Amino acid sequence: MRLNDGSVARRLSTLGKHLVETTTTTVRRPTAPPIRSLPWRGSVFGHVAQAPEDPILGVTVAYNKDPSPVKVNLGVGAYRTEEGKPLVLNVVRRAEQLLLNDPNRIKEYLPITGLAEFNKLSAKLIFGQDSPAIQENRVTTVQCLSGTGSLRVGAEFLAKHYHKKSCFQHTIYIPLPTWGNHPKVFTIAGLTVKTYRYYDPATRGLNFQGLLEDLSAAPSGAIVLLHACAHNPTGVDPTLDQWEHIRQLMRSKGLLPFFDSAYQGFASGSLDADAQPVRLFVADGGELLAAQSYAKNMGLYGERVGALSIVCKTRDVAVRVESQLKLVIRPMYSNPPIHGASIVATILRDREMYGGWTIELKAMADRIISMRTQLHEALLARGTPGDWSHIIKQIGMFTFTGLNTDQVAFMTKEYHIYMTSDGRISMAGLSSRTVPHLADAIHAAVTGAV
């Protein structure tokens, strides 16, 4: 049926009136009842106590609150330039620019075990390019959240899967003293923590005899934490001959080595020299764990880049171990971040960039060694009582000064110098400008002069 123009006009007019009426009519919606306040019962978290500051990171908190223009932060282990500024390595900036310019780069999830190339290159860095364990596929490596995350994943794995006939398979011996986070990481993971003698306050060096006696007395099957180089907090390392004695003792007793390698290349300036203790243990065909961090040696502190490697007896065992590491990681953080690991892999795979990294790494190590020399000479020039030769004998980022808690508190109050209460100072936080101020503070603390 065809409509004439009049019919169309009438229908359009009716529709228009309907639309106007619809849009001008006020629609009444039901109002929500008022929200009644619950009876006051206090917070369900009201019982939570104020936690103390972390003994290391808390130093920086106190430092930041101090308005003094002469304040010096020697607490946290982070490298600083001669001008006292954080350093981003040139080779790191180059690697990041390459990643930024890559149009094919994506932001997908990594596998649970992390970036495969990063894992492969990290294992070669610590065990050596020609390591028999790598060639025989007896190593499984997983990317973790820097050194702390690597230690935690390793500890969780051991708590679940390390089984020996001895009832002490879940006991880990750590050096006394050690990094403050070590006992917390291992205890929370479910391991029983015990200590072995390491530092001798009288000589401010290694208590090698005490170390051997304590490891000799450790039960078969126990785990032993070893600092690969640049022991934190003391800066005291065994010699290679002493390392060989430690290796023979541990292997003869069936003790499982767990290396914490946070400073490879950062201690002596040589990546290979700093990895020698680990490689001694790998060369004998035995099993071990090694946690790596790229915070110090690449300056990737905030990127949280690390790796856990487990050297196994056979390839078949390594495959099964990796499958279980995945089950540890998945509910912990699912998978690791991609950016930092990509930076590391970019540098390690490229011969030119790798060479540039080693040069910058040695420059950092050399500056720290120079700070040791300058501080030692400044104390000698002031005639500060005591033997301060340990400052130049120790190695790595930290010096265990031998100062007591009262002396540390005095230096903080009177000289605005911040360090941990055990007298540990970060040599990387010093500069030629601040060495005299620190020497004055130490001299005053030791002599009692204000």
Salt bridges, closest charged atoms under 4 A:
ASP54 OD2 - LYS184 NZ 3.87
ASP66 OD2 - HIS416 ND1 2.77
GLU82 OE1 - ARG367 NH1 3.23
GLU96 OE2 - HIS339 NE2 2.90
GLU117 OE2 - ARG349 NE 2.75
GLU136 OE1 - ARG138 NE 2.67
GLU156 OE2 - ARG152 NE 2.90
GLU156 OE1 - LYS160 NZ 3.28
GLU213 OE1 - ARG197 NH2 2.90
ASP214 OD1 - ARG197 NH2 3.02
GLU244 OE2 - ARG247 NH2 2.67
ASP260 OD2 - HIS182 NE2 2.73
ASP272 OD1 - ARG279 NH1 3.14
ASP284 OD2 - ARG247 NH1 2.92
ASP284 OD2 - ARG251 NE 2.83
ASP316 OD2 - ARG320 NH2 2.64
ASP366 OD2 - LYS362 NZ 2.90
ASP440 OD1 - ARG382 NE 2.62
